[in-house]
Amino acid sequence: MTSIETLDDVTTEYSEREAVAVFSTEAALHAAVDSLLQLGLEESDMSVLGAHGAFSLKPLSEIEDSGDSVRSAYVPADDRAEGMAALVGSPALVAGLCAALVVGTGGAALIPAIAVTAGSTAAGGMVGLILARAFGRKHAAFIERQIGDGGLLLWVHAPDADKDAEIGEILTSKGGRDVHFHTVTRQWTLHGLQPDPLLRA
């Protein structure tokens, strides 16, 4: 049996300074993010509680200051709405393109095929609508669960202490509770690589 050497996992710890706030409504959280963006921050500076983290047994006060809390990137409401619209609208776009093809080519022979395509896109549109509604309900349930557990968490990357006052003021004025700054320690792991035995001499 041939022995294959592998590289060990390498774990690096790093610190990150953040602002934290808890919101009672999703609208208030979005309003706070909008104001932070106007201040010059980026959407990539914002993070919210991830799906798995929402079902943690830890109290909210522990989750908000924990470096290993499950997080997700902040997604603007407009982006989520566009995604759901795409689920519903894509089949209609296909049908429109097919109709344009008939008009543009004058191909009457294509009409039966277009009729089949139109029927398929109509069914696809219903599927898209069902999926959009399902995603909408899932998101709503996710938000309701977090609010029921104490509120919606927002973390804001804040390496520059000079902006603390402005960030804190925005979070508070938009309805944020328990607004504070902290430094958390996180870990980043590079998993060991296993060379391809076929490439070994």
HELIX and SHEET records of a PDB file:
HELIX    1   1 GLU A   26  LEU A   39  1                                  14    
HELIX    2   2 GLU A   43  ASP A   45  5                                   3    
HELIX    3   3 GLY A   53  PHE A   55  5                                   3    
HELIX    4   4 LEU A   60  GLU A   64  1                                   5    
HELIX    5   5 ALA A   77  THR A  105  1                                  29    
HELIX    6   6 ALA A  108  LEU A  110  5                                   3    
HELIX    7   7 ILE A  111  GLY A  148  1                                  38    
HELIX    8   8 ALA A  161  LYS A  163  5                                   3    
HELIX    9   9 ASP A  164  SER A  173  1                                  10    
HELIX   10  10 PRO A  197  LEU A  199  5                                   3    
SHEET    1   A 5 ARG A  71  ALA A  73  0                                        
SHEET    2   A 5 MET A  46  LEU A  49 -1                                        
SHEET    3   A 5 LEU A 152  HIS A 157 -1                                        
SHEET    4   A 5 VAL A  10  PHE A  23 -1                                        
SHEET    5   A 5 ARG A 177  LEU A 190 -1                                        
END                                                                             
